[in-house]
Amino acid sequence: MMSKANRVTTIVVISALVAAGSLMGTAAAQKDSAPKPQNKLALGEDQVKQLLLLMETDPHGKVSKQQYMKFMEAEFERLDRDKNGELDVTALTHATTLSAARFAGK
């Protein structure tokens, strides 16, 4: 039979283990529910595929890196309206939104 001191110690240790396990379970649940960071390049994959349809291909339907970069450079130049070598993301996204709304009939 356990002494009273041993019983109290056992209860305290078990309580501490249960509390620690509960905290670890809560932390794991919070980690699982947190949104996972996404690869920004992967997020734009569908848009890049749409751009590929606009590019000239070779007879086999392929686009070289050189063709791709030339196309993107020309697109950058087109979007750089004030020709300062920078794109204003806010202005471009706002203009895109207005353009999209026009096509949607809004």
Buried (B, 14 or more C-beta within 10 A) or exposed (E): EEEEEEEEEEEEEEEEEEEEEEEEEEEEEEEEEEEEEEEEEEEEEEEEEEBBEEEEEEEEEEBEEEBBEEBEEEEEEEEBEEEEEEBBEEEEEEEEEEEEEEEEEE
